[in-house]
Amino acid sequence: MGLLLFGAACISFSAVFVKLAGVAPAVSAFYRLFVGGLTLLVLLGATKNLDAAKRAMSWPALGCAVFFVCDLLCWHASINYVGPGLATLVGNFQVFLITAAAAVAARRAPRPTFLAAMTVALFGLYLVVGRNFAGQPPEFRLGIGYGLATSVFYALFIMTLKKAVTDNGRAGPMAAMAVLSLAGAALLVPVVVGVGASFALPTAQSWLALLGLGVVGQAVGWLAISMGLAGVRPALAGLVLLLQPTLSYLWDVLFFGKATGPVELAGVALALGGIYLGSVARGAEKN
């Protein structure tokens, strides 16, 4: 469980790094995947396991990389509009989409626990953003829209990751994430060019933030989570992984001075509680 806690803490800083980088979403996503992929390749070489990267390569991996790229583009855009905490909280609603998809595939209704969890989480989200949504600036509403799109692509990424990239587990998590990261970086090159952005980074802060994003957020964080999930009960894993959106929200308050009140905090707590219950329901569906 230690690896899972460490990984969740690492990726909680990803949104902070994106905010500090101050570049276009496509650019920050590119450097995240490129730096993270190279870091994992170096680790594979150091452990004399580069052949695992070859086993992780497959045509289905391209589809998985596409979902991951779309996830990052939407999430990074949401961070720029509404901040690290709220963007990460909304993106984690992927739990409900995955469980709903599993229920449809199994041709059975979701468990009452899942429906209750979704209700609690949605009410919490309403308390955070919905009470005066129409009166919010257009940028805020757009940021929430990007956050919801993030949850969709995040769910698609999670659902395709094992089959498309890990080759039924034979490639290993490090090789799988290396291939996925570098494939995603390659896909982002034409996106960066197409939106008229530049690969040149404006400041030293941008360089340091994107280096931290790639090494800490992408390589170390996701590798620790991939390894730590093995042998951990789904309910416990769901609870531990809630550390990411919780800490991301905390960093937003501490580092960027996000204004918050008791109603909003109550909404965050309800949303996180609903997401946790939803992850427990998802684990129950698998058993």
C-alpha positions as protocol buffer text, in pm:
chain_id: "A"
residue {
  index: 1
  type: MET
  ca { x: 0 y: 0 z: 0 }
}
residue {
  index: 2
  type: GLY
  ca { x: 299 y: 225 z: 50 }
}
residue {
  index: 3
  type: LEU
  ca { x: 364 y: 242 z: -325 }
}
residue {
  index: 4
  type: LEU
  ca { x: 1 y: 332 z: -387 }
}
residue {
  index: 5
  type: LEU
  ca { x: 15 y: 616 z: -134 }
}
residue {
  index: 6
  type: PHE
  ca { x: 343 y: 740 z: -277 }
}
residue {
  index: 7
  type: GLY
  ca { x: 210 y: 728 z: -634 }
}
residue {
  index: 8
  type: ALA
  ca { x: -113 y: 912 z: -547 }
}
residue {
  index: 9
  type: ALA
  ca { x: 88 y: 1182 z: -368 }
}
residue {
  index: 10
  type: CYS
  ca { x: 318 y: 1219 z: -670 }
}
residue {
  index: 11
  type: ILE
  ca { x: 43 y: 1260 z: -927 }
}
residue {
  index: 12
  type: SER
  ca { x: -139 y: 1506 z: -700 }
}
residue {
  index: 13
  type: PHE
  ca { x: 135 y: 1753 z: -797 }
}
residue {
  index: 14
  type: SER
  ca { x: 74 y: 1705 z: -1171 }
}
residue {
  index: 15
  type: ALA
  ca { x: -196 y: 1972 z: -1183 }
}
residue {
  index: 16
  type: VAL
  ca { x: 32 y: 2209 z: -989 }
}
residue {
  index: 17
  type: PHE
  ca { x: 312 y: 2158 z: -1241 }
}
residue {
  index: 18
  type: VAL
  ca { x: 71 y: 2224 z: -1529 }
}
residue {
  index: 19
  type: LYS
  ca { x: -46 y: 2548 z: -1369 }
}
residue {
  index: 20
  type: LEU
  ca { x: 312 y: 2662 z: -1300 }
}
residue {
  index: 21
  type: ALA
  ca { x: 430 y: 2581 z: -1654 }
}
residue {
  index: 22
  type: GLY
  ca { x: 204 y: 2849 z: -1801 }
}
residue {
  index: 23
  type: VAL
  ca { x: 197 y: 2702 z: -2153 }
}
residue {
  index: 24
  type: ALA
  ca { x: -73 y: 2576 z: -2387 }
}
residue {
  index: 25
  type: PRO
  ca { x: -243 y: 2246 z: -2285 }
}
residue {
  index: 26
  type: ALA
  ca { x: -102 y: 2062 z: -2588 }
}
residue {
  index: 27
  type: VAL
  ca { x: 251 y: 2176 z: -2504 }
}
residue {
  index: 28
  type: SER
  ca { x: 236 y: 2073 z: -2138 }
}
residue {
  index: 29
  type: ALA
  ca { x: 81 y: 1739 z: -2237 }
}
residue {
  index: 30
  type: PHE
  ca { x: 358 y: 1679 z: -2492 }
}
residue {
  index: 31
  type: TYR
  ca { x: 641 y: 1746 z: -2248 }
}
residue {
  index: 32
  type: ARG
  ca { x: 469 y: 1541 z: -1978 }
}
residue {
  index: 33
  type: LEU
  ca { x: 454 y: 1234 z: -2203 }
}
residue {
  index: 34
  type: PHE
  ca { x: 789 y: 1287 z: -2375 }
}
residue {
  index: 35
  type: VAL
  ca { x: 989 y: 1343 z: -2055 }
}
residue {
  index: 36
  type: GLY
  ca { x: 798 y: 1071 z: -1871 }
}
residue {
  index: 37
  type: GLY
  ca { x: 846 y: 819 z: -2154 }
}
residue {
  index: 38
  type: LEU
  ca { x: 1218 y: 889 z: -2181 }
}
residue {
  index: 39
  type: THR
  ca { x: 1256 y: 854 z: -1803 }
}
residue {
  index: 40
  type: LEU
  ca { x: 1088 y: 513 z: -1812 }
}
residue {
  index: 41
  type: LEU
  ca { x: 1301 y: 402 z: -2108 }
}
residue {
  index: 42
  type: VAL
  ca { x: 1614 y: 493 z: -1911 }
}
residue {
  index: 43
  type: LEU
  ca { x: 1486 y: 289 z: -1618 }
}
residue {
  index: 44
  type: LEU
  ca { x: 1413 y: -5 z: -1850 }
}
residue {
  index: 45
  type: GLY
  ca { x: 1767 y: 17 z: -1988 }
}
residue {
  index: 46
  type: ALA
  ca { x: 1917 y: 35 z: -1640 }
}
residue {
  index: 47
  type: THR
  ca { x: 1729 y: -282 z: -1543 }
}
residue {
  index: 48
  type: LYS
  ca { x: 1821 y: -450 z: -1875 }
}
residue {
  index: 49
  type: ASN
  ca { x: 1456 y: -489 z: -1966 }
}
residue {
  index: 50
  type: LEU
  ca { x: 1423 y: -294 z: -2292 }
}
residue {
  index: 51
  type: ASP
  ca { x: 1276 y: -602 z: -2463 }
}
residue {
  index: 52
  type: ALA
  ca { x: 964 y: -552 z: -2252 }
}
residue {
  index: 53
  type: ALA
  ca { x: 900 y: -226 z: -2438 }
}
residue {
  index: 54
  type: LYS
  ca { x: 888 y: -421 z: -2766 }
}
residue {
  index: 55
  type: ARG
  ca { x: 630 y: -658 z: -2620 }
}
residue {
  index: 56
  type: ALA
  ca { x: 419 y: -360 z: -2512 }
}
residue {
  index: 57
  type: MET
  ca { x: 395 y: -229 z: -2868 }
}
residue {
  index: 58
  type: SER
  ca { x: 75 y: -314 z: -3053 }
}
residue {
  index: 59
  type: TRP
  ca { x: -179 y: -145 z: -3278 }
}
residue {
  index: 60
  type: PRO
  ca { x: -443 y: -136 z: -3001 }
}
residue {
  index: 61
  type: ALA
  ca { x: -193 y: 65 z: -2796 }
}
residue {
  index: 62
  type: LEU
  ca { x: -240 y: 350 z: -3043 }
}
residue {
  index: 63
  type: GLY
  ca { x: -609 y: 373 z: -2956 }
}
residue {
  index: 64
  type: CYS
  ca { x: -528 y: 374 z: -2587 }
}
residue {
  index: 65
  type: ALA
  ca { x: -270 y: 648 z: -2643 }
}
residue {
  index: 66
  type: VAL
  ca { x: -531 y: 854 z: -2830 }
}
residue {
  index: 67
  type: PHE
  ca { x: -766 y: 836 z: -2531 }
}
residue {
  index: 68
  type: PHE
  ca { x: -485 y: 932 z: -2296 }
}
residue {
  index: 69
  type: VAL
  ca { x: -385 y: 1229 z: -2513 }
}
residue {
  index: 70
  type: CYS
  ca { x: -746 y: 1353 z: -2526 }
}
residue {
  index: 71
  type: ASP
  ca { x: -768 y: 1307 z: -2148 }
}
residue {
  index: 72
  type: LEU
  ca { x: -456 y: 1517 z: -2091 }
}
residue {
  index: 73
  type: LEU
  ca { x: -555 y: 1789 z: -2338 }
}
residue {
  index: 74
  type: CYS
  ca { x: -894 y: 1835 z: -2170 }
}
residue {
  index: 75
  type: TRP
  ca { x: -755 y: 1810 z: -1818 }
}
residue {
  index: 76
  type: HIS
  ca { x: -470 y: 2057 z: -1877 }
}
residue {
  index: 77
  type: ALA
  ca { x: -716 y: 2301 z: -2037 }
}
residue {
  index: 78
  type: SER
  ca { x: -950 y: 2261 z: -1738 }
}
residue {
  index: 79
  type: ILE
  ca { x: -660 y: 2330 z: -1499 }
}
residue {
  index: 80
  type: ASN
  ca { x: -582 y: 2654 z: -1681 }
}
residue {
  index: 81
  type: TYR
  ca { x: -945 y: 2769 z: -1652 }
}
residue {
  index: 82
  type: VAL
  ca { x: -1062 y: 2652 z: -1307 }
}
residue {
  index: 83
  type: GLY
  ca { x: -744 y: 2556 z: -1122 }
}
residue {
  index: 84
  type: PRO
  ca { x: -577 y: 2228 z: -1021 }
}
residue {
  index: 85
  type: GLY
  ca { x: -819 y: 2127 z: -746 }
}
residue {
  index: 86
  type: LEU
  ca { x: -1152 y: 2156 z: -924 }
}
residue {
  index: 87
  type: ALA
  ca { x: -1020 y: 2020 z: -1255 }
}
residue {
  index: 88
  type: THR
  ca { x: -889 y: 1709 z: -1081 }
}
residue {
  index: 89
  type: LEU
  ca { x: -1206 y: 1661 z: -877 }
}
residue {
  index: 90
  type: VAL
  ca { x: -1433 y: 1672 z: -1184 }
}
residue {
  index: 91
  type: GLY
  ca { x: -1201 y: 1446 z: -1385 }
}
residue {
  index: 92
  type: ASN
  ca { x: -1227 y: 1175 z: -1121 }
}
residue {
  index: 93
  type: PHE
  ca { x: -1594 y: 1126 z: -1203 }
}
residue {
  index: 94
  type: GLN
  ca { x: -1460 y: 868 z: -1448 }
}
residue {
  index: 95
  type: VAL
  ca { x: -1535 y: 612 z: -1174 }
}
residue {
  index: 96
  type: PHE
  ca { x: -1906 y: 635 z: -1250 }
}
residue {
  index: 97
  type: LEU
  ca { x: -1861 y: 611 z: -1626 }
}
residue {
  index: 98
  type: ILE
  ca { x: -1648 y: 296 z: -1595 }
}
residue {
  index: 99
  type: THR
  ca { x: -1897 y: 130 z: -1361 }
}
residue {
  index: 100
  type: ALA
  ca { x: -2190 y: 224 z: -1585 }
}
residue {
  index: 101
  type: ALA
  ca { x: -2008 y: 84 z: -1891 }
}
residue {
  index: 102
  type: ALA
  ca { x: -1937 y: -239 z: -1704 }
}
residue {
  index: 103
  type: ALA
  ca { x: -2303 y: -269 z: -1610 }
}
residue {
  index: 104
  type: VAL
  ca { x: -2412 y: -219 z: -1971 }
}
residue {
  index: 105
  type: ALA
  ca { x: -2157 y: -476 z: -2094 }
}
residue {
  index: 106
  type: ALA
  ca { x: -2279 y: -726 z: -1833 }
}
residue {
  index: 107
  type: ARG
  ca { x: -2643 y: -647 z: -1918 }
}
residue {
  index: 108
  type: ARG
  ca { x: -2739 y: -588 z: -1559 }
}
residue {
  index: 109
  type: ALA
  ca { x: -2849 y: -285 z: -1362 }
}
residue {
  index: 110
  type: PRO
  ca { x: -2591 y: -106 z: -1146 }
}
residue {
  index: 111
  type: ARG
  ca { x: -2595 y: -191 z: -776 }
}
residue {
  index: 112
  type: PRO
  ca { x: -2794 y: 39 z: -544 }
}
residue {
  index: 113
  type: THR
  ca { x: -2465 y: 134 z: -380 }
}
residue {
  index: 114
  type: PHE
  ca { x: -2341 y: 274 z: -710 }
}
residue {
  index: 115
  type: LEU
  ca { x: -2659 y: 474 z: -770 }
}
residue {
  index: 116
  type: ALA
  ca { x: -2642 y: 618 z: -417 }
}
residue {
  index: 117
  type: ALA
  ca { x: -2274 y: 705 z: -463 }
}
residue {
  index: 118
  type: MET
  ca { x: -2344 y: 883 z: -792 }
}
residue {
  index: 119
  type: THR
  ca { x: -2625 y: 1083 z: -633 }
}
residue {
  index: 120
  type: VAL
  ca { x: -2404 y: 1192 z: -342 }
}
residue {
  index: 121
  type: ALA
  ca { x: -2117 y: 1287 z: -574 }
}
residue {
  index: 122
  type: LEU
  ca { x: -2338 y: 1484 z: -813 }
}
residue {
  index: 123
  type: PHE
  ca { x: -2496 y: 1672 z: -523 }
}
residue {
  index: 124
  type: GLY
  ca { x: -2148 y: 1752 z: -394 }
}
residue {
  index: 125
  type: LEU
  ca { x: -2046 y: 1878 z: -739 }
}
residue {
  index: 126
  type: TYR
  ca { x: -2360 y: 2093 z: -748 }
}
residue {
  index: 127
  type: LEU
  ca { x: -2262 y: 2254 z: -417 }
}
residue {
  index: 128
  type: VAL
  ca { x: -1916 y: 2331 z: -555 }
}
residue {
  index: 129
  type: VAL
  ca { x: -2001 y: 2464 z: -902 }
}
residue {
  index: 130
  type: GLY
  ca { x: -2373 y: 2440 z: -975 }
}
residue {
  index: 131
  type: ARG
  ca { x: -2542 y: 2686 z: -740 }
}
residue {
  index: 132
  type: ASN
  ca { x: -2461 y: 2988 z: -958 }
}
residue {
  index: 133
  type: PHE
  ca { x: -2326 y: 2817 z: -1267 }
}
residue {
  index: 134
  type: ALA
  ca { x: -2507 y: 3045 z: -1515 }
}
residue {
  index: 135
  type: GLY
  ca { x: -2364 y: 3351 z: -1340 }
}
residue {
  index: 136
  type: GLN
  ca { x: -2006 y: 3229 z: -1357 }
}
residue {
  index: 137
  type: PRO
  ca { x: -1762 y: 3372 z: -1616 }
}
residue {
  index: 138
  type: PRO
  ca { x: -1753 y: 3190 z: -1953 }
}
residue {
  index: 139
  type: GLU
  ca { x: -1400 y: 3069 z: -1879 }
}
residue {
  index: 140
  type: PHE
  ca { x: -1517 y: 2896 z: -1562 }
}
residue {
  index: 141
  type: ARG
  ca { x: -1804 y: 2721 z: -1740 }
}
residue {
  index: 142
  type: LEU
  ca { x: -1567 y: 2616 z: -2018 }
}
residue {
  index: 143
  type: GLY
  ca { x: -1323 y: 2479 z: -1759 }
}
residue {
  index: 144
  type: ILE
  ca { x: -1593 y: 2264 z: -1601 }
}
residue {
  index: 145
  type: GLY
  ca { x: -1689 y: 2139 z: -1947 }
}
residue {
  index: 146
  type: TYR
  ca { x: -1329 y: 2040 z: -2012 }
}
residue {
  index: 147
  type: GLY
  ca { x: -1323 y: 1867 z: -1673 }
}
residue {
  index: 148
  type: LEU
  ca { x: -1630 y: 1660 z: -1761 }
}
residue {
  index: 149
  type: ALA
  ca { x: -1473 y: 1572 z: -2098 }
}
residue {
  index: 150
  type: THR
  ca { x: -1164 y: 1467 z: -1905 }
}
residue {
  index: 151
  type: SER
  ca { x: -1370 y: 1216 z: -1707 }
}
residue {
  index: 152
  type: VAL
  ca { x: -1499 y: 1061 z: -2031 }
}
residue {
  index: 153
  type: PHE
  ca { x: -1157 y: 1021 z: -2192 }
}
residue {
  index: 154
  type: TYR
  ca { x: -1001 y: 914 z: -1860 }
}
residue {
  index: 155
  type: ALA
  ca { x: -1260 y: 636 z: -1835 }
}
residue {
  index: 156
  type: LEU
  ca { x: -1191 y: 524 z: -2194 }
}
residue {
  index: 157
  type: PHE
  ca { x: -818 y: 525 z: -2119 }
}
residue {
  index: 158
  type: ILE
  ca { x: -856 y: 313 z: -1806 }
}
residue {
  index: 159
  type: MET
  ca { x: -1087 y: 65 z: -1981 }
}
residue {
  index: 160
  type: THR
  ca { x: -842 y: 10 z: -2269 }
}
residue {
  index: 161
  type: LEU
  ca { x: -511 y: 28 z: -2083 }
}
residue {
  index: 162
  type: LYS
  ca { x: -462 y: -334 z: -1978 }
}
residue {
  index: 163
  type: LYS
  ca { x: -570 y: -496 z: -2303 }
}
residue {
  index: 164
  type: ALA
  ca { x: -416 y: -246 z: -2541 }
}
residue {
  index: 165
  type: VAL
  ca { x: -81 y: -173 z: -2379 }
}
residue {
  index: 166
  type: THR
  ca { x: 27 y: -431 z: -2125 }
}
residue {
  index: 167
  type: ASP
  ca { x: -22 y: -734 z: -2353 }
}
residue {
  index: 168
  type: ASN
  ca { x: -214 y: -917 z: -2081 }
}
residue {
  index: 169
  type: GLY
  ca { x: 44 y: -821 z: -1822 }
}
residue {
  index: 170
  type: ARG
  ca { x: 349 y: -978 z: -1992 }
}
residue {
  index: 171
  type: ALA
  ca { x: 511 y: -647 z: -2075 }
}
residue {
  index: 172
  type: GLY
  ca { x: 503 y: -507 z: -1722 }
}
residue {
  index: 173
  type: PRO
  ca { x: 380 y: -167 z: -1600 }
}
residue {
  index: 174
  type: MET
  ca { x: 707 y: 19 z: -1664 }
}
residue {
  index: 175
  type: ALA
  ca { x: 729 y: -86 z: -2029 }
}
residue {
  index: 176
  type: ALA
  ca { x: 358 y: -30 z: -2081 }
}
residue {
  index: 177
  type: MET
  ca { x: 372 y: 327 z: -1954 }
}
residue {
  index: 178
  type: ALA
  ca { x: 691 y: 400 z: -2151 }
}
residue {
  index: 179
  type: VAL
  ca { x: 530 y: 292 z: -2479 }
}
residue {
  index: 180
  type: LEU
  ca { x: 204 y: 468 z: -2402 }
}
residue {
  index: 181
  type: SER
  ca { x: 382 y: 790 z: -2305 }
}
residue {
  index: 182
  type: LEU
  ca { x: 604 y: 809 z: -2614 }
}
residue {
  index: 183
  type: ALA
  ca { x: 320 y: 713 z: -2849 }
}
residue {
  index: 184
  type: GLY
  ca { x: 110 y: 989 z: -2694 }
}
residue {
  index: 185
  type: ALA
  ca { x: 394 y: 1241 z: -2732 }
}
residue {
  index: 186
  type: ALA
  ca { x: 424 y: 1154 z: -3101 }
}
residue {
  index: 187
  type: LEU
  ca { x: 48 y: 1206 z: -3146 }
}
residue {
  index: 188
  type: LEU
  ca { x: 72 y: 1547 z: -2981 }
}
residue {
  index: 189
  type: VAL
  ca { x: 334 y: 1687 z: -3221 }
}
residue {
  index: 190
  type: PRO
  ca { x: 83 y: 1768 z: -3499 }
}
residue {
  index: 191
  type: VAL
  ca { x: -164 y: 1894 z: -3238 }
}
residue {
  index: 192
  type: VAL
  ca { x: 87 y: 2148 z: -3105 }
}
residue {
  index: 193
  type: VAL
  ca { x: 168 y: 2261 z: -3459 }
}
residue {
  index: 194
  type: GLY
  ca { x: -200 y: 2267 z: -3559 }
}
residue {
  index: 195
  type: VAL
  ca { x: -307 y: 2498 z: -3276 }
}
residue {
  index: 196
  type: GLY
  ca { x: -21 y: 2735 z: -3350 }
}
residue {
  index: 197
  type: ALA
  ca { x: 160 y: 2673 z: -3021 }
}
residue {
  index: 198
  type: SER
  ca { x: 536 y: 2656 z: -2980 }
}
residue {
  index: 199
  type: PHE
  ca { x: 758 y: 2387 z: -2833 }
}
residue {
  index: 200
  type: ALA
  ca { x: 986 y: 2664 z: -2706 }
}
residue {
  index: 201
  type: LEU
  ca { x: 936 y: 2721 z: -2334 }
}
residue {
  index: 202
  type: PRO
  ca { x: 919 y: 3084 z: -2219 }
}
residue {
  index: 203
  type: THR
  ca { x: 1085 y: 3070 z: -1875 }
}
residue {
  index: 204
  type: ALA
  ca { x: 1306 y: 2862 z: -1649 }
}
residue {
  index: 205
  type: GLN
  ca { x: 998 y: 2802 z: -1435 }
}
residue {
  index: 206
  type: SER
  ca { x: 827 y: 2642 z: -1734 }
}
residue {
  index: 207
  type: TRP
  ca { x: 1122 y: 2411 z: -1791 }
}
residue {
  index: 208
  type: LEU
  ca { x: 1140 y: 2305 z: -1427 }
}
residue {
  index: 209
  type: ALA
  ca { x: 763 y: 2260 z: -1398 }
}
residue {
  index: 210
  type: LEU
  ca { x: 742 y: 2041 z: -1709 }
}
residue {
  index: 211
  type: LEU
  ca { x: 1046 y: 1841 z: -1601 }
}
residue {
  index: 212
  type: GLY
  ca { x: 872 y: 1774 z: -1270 }
}
residue {
  index: 213
  type: LEU
  ca { x: 549 y: 1693 z: -1452 }
}
residue {
  index: 214
  type: GLY
  ca { x: 719 y: 1434 z: -1672 }
}
residue {
  index: 215
  type: VAL
  ca { x: 941 y: 1271 z: -1410 }
}
residue {
  index: 216
  type: VAL
  ca { x: 729 y: 1295 z: -1095 }
}
residue {
  index: 217
  type: GLY
  ca { x: 376 y: 1307 z: -1233 }
}
residue {
  index: 218
  type: GLN
  ca { x: 403 y: 1077 z: -1533 }
}
residue {
  index: 219
  type: ALA
  ca { x: 695 y: 839 z: -1479 }
}
residue {
  index: 220
  type: VAL
  ca { x: 738 y: 791 z: -1105 }
}
residue {
  index: 221
  type: GLY
  ca { x: 377 y: 852 z: -999 }
}
residue {
  index: 222
  type: TRP
  ca { x: 202 y: 627 z: -1251 }
}
residue {
  index: 223
  type: LEU
  ca { x: 467 y: 357 z: -1220 }
}
residue {
  index: 224
  type: ALA
  ca { x: 423 y: 347 z: -841 }
}
residue {
  index: 225
  type: ILE
  ca { x: 44 y: 327 z: -880 }
}
residue {
  index: 226
  type: SER
  ca { x: 66 y: 51 z: -1143 }
}
residue {
  index: 227
  type: MET
  ca { x: 291 y: -155 z: -916 }
}
residue {
  index: 228
  type: GLY
  ca { x: 104 y: -72 z: -595 }
}
residue {
  index: 229
  type: LEU
  ca { x: -238 y: -178 z: -725 }
}
residue {
  index: 230
  type: ALA
  ca { x: -132 y: -543 z: -728 }
}
residue {
  index: 231
  type: GLY
  ca { x: -267 y: -728 z: -426 }
}
residue {
  index: 232
  type: VAL
  ca { x: -463 y: -434 z: -284 }
}
residue {
  index: 233
  type: ARG
  ca { x: -837 y: -472 z: -227 }
}
residue {
  index: 234
  type: PRO
  ca { x: -1044 y: -252 z: -463 }
}
residue {
  index: 235
  type: ALA
  ca { x: -1211 y: -67 z: -175 }
}
residue {
  index: 236
  type: LEU
  ca { x: -877 y: 15 z: -16 }
}
residue {
  index: 237
  type: ALA
  ca { x: -725 y: 114 z: -351 }
}
residue {
  index: 238
  type: GLY
  ca { x: -1018 y: 347 z: -417 }
}
residue {
  index: 239
  type: LEU
  ca { x: -976 y: 509 z: -78 }
}
residue {
  index: 240
  type: VAL
  ca { x: -601 y: 555 z: -119 }
}
residue {
  index: 241
  type: LEU
  ca { x: -633 y: 697 z: -471 }
}
residue {
  index: 242
  type: LEU
  ca { x: -870 y: 964 z: -337 }
}
residue {
  index: 243
  type: LEU
  ca { x: -553 y: 1115 z: -196 }
}
residue {
  index: 244
  type: GLN
  ca { x: -481 y: 1256 z: -545 }
}
residue {
  index: 245
  type: PRO
  ca { x: -786 y: 1482 z: -589 }
}
residue {
  index: 246
  type: THR
  ca { x: -783 y: 1566 z: -216 }
}
residue {
  index: 247
  type: LEU
  ca { x: -422 y: 1681 z: -222 }
}
residue {
  index: 248
  type: SER
  ca { x: -468 y: 1855 z: -559 }
}
residue {
  index: 249
  type: TYR
  ca { x: -748 y: 2060 z: -405 }
}
residue {
  index: 250
  type: LEU
  ca { x: -534 y: 2133 z: -100 }
}
residue {
  index: 251
  type: TRP
  ca { x: -239 y: 2245 z: -318 }
}
residue {
  index: 252
  type: ASP
  ca { x: -477 y: 2475 z: -509 }
}
residue {
  index: 253
  type: VAL
  ca { x: -580 y: 2643 z: -183 }
}
residue {
  index: 254
  type: LEU
  ca { x: -225 y: 2664 z: -42 }
}
residue {
  index: 255
  type: PHE
  ca { x: -22 y: 2750 z: -352 }
}
residue {
  index: 256
  type: PHE
  ca { x: -267 y: 2948 z: -565 }
}
residue {
  index: 257
  type: GLY
  ca { x: -492 y: 3103 z: -302 }
}
residue {
  index: 258
  type: LYS
  ca { x: -813 y: 2939 z: -421 }
}
residue {
  index: 259
  type: ALA
  ca { x: -1106 y: 3099 z: -238 }
}
residue {
  index: 260
  type: THR
  ca { x: -1326 y: 2846 z: -62 }
}
residue {
  index: 261
  type: GLY
  ca { x: -1610 y: 2851 z: 189 }
}
residue {
  index: 262
  type: PRO
  ca { x: -1794 y: 2601 z: 410 }
}
residue {
  index: 263
  type: VAL
  ca { x: -2055 y: 2515 z: 144 }
}
residue {
  index: 264
  type: GLU
  ca { x: -1790 y: 2450 z: -119 }
}
residue {
  index: 265
  type: LEU
  ca { x: -1583 y: 2242 z: 125 }
}
residue {
  index: 266
  type: ALA
  ca { x: -1893 y: 2039 z: 211 }
}
residue {
  index: 267
  type: GLY
  ca { x: -1949 y: 1984 z: -160 }
}
residue {
  index: 268
  type: VAL
  ca { x: -1591 y: 1868 z: -211 }
}
residue {
  index: 269
  type: ALA
  ca { x: -1625 y: 1624 z: 80 }
}
residue {
  index: 270
  type: LEU
  ca { x: -1952 y: 1485 z: -61 }
}
residue {
  index: 271
  type: ALA
  ca { x: -1806 y: 1454 z: -411 }
}
residue {
  index: 272
  type: LEU
  ca { x: -1498 y: 1272 z: -280 }
}
residue {
  index: 273
  type: GLY
  ca { x: -1714 y: 1046 z: -65 }
}
residue {
  index: 274
  type: GLY
  ca { x: -1936 y: 964 z: -362 }
}
residue {
  index: 275
  type: ILE
  ca { x: -1634 y: 890 z: -580 }
}
residue {
  index: 276
  type: TYR
  ca { x: -1499 y: 655 z: -314 }
}
residue {
  index: 277
  type: LEU
  ca { x: -1831 y: 472 z: -283 }
}
residue {
  index: 278
  type: GLY
  ca { x: -1841 y: 450 z: -661 }
}
residue {
  index: 279
  type: SER
  ca { x: -1495 y: 293 z: -669 }
}
residue {
  index: 280
  type: VAL
  ca { x: -1608 y: 39 z: -407 }
}
residue {
  index: 281
  type: ALA
  ca { x: -1912 y: -43 z: -622 }
}
residue {
  index: 282
  type: ARG
  ca { x: -1686 y: -83 z: -925 }
}
residue {
  index: 283
  type: GLY
  ca { x: -1470 y: -328 z: -731 }
}
residue {
  index: 284
  type: ALA
  ca { x: -1780 y: -523 z: -625 }
}
residue {
  index: 285
  type: GLU
  ca { x: -1892 y: -550 z: -988 }
}
residue {
  index: 286
  type: LYS
  ca { x: -1559 y: -717 z: -1073 }
}
residue {
  index: 287
  type: ASN
  ca { x: -1592 y: -981 z: -801 }
}
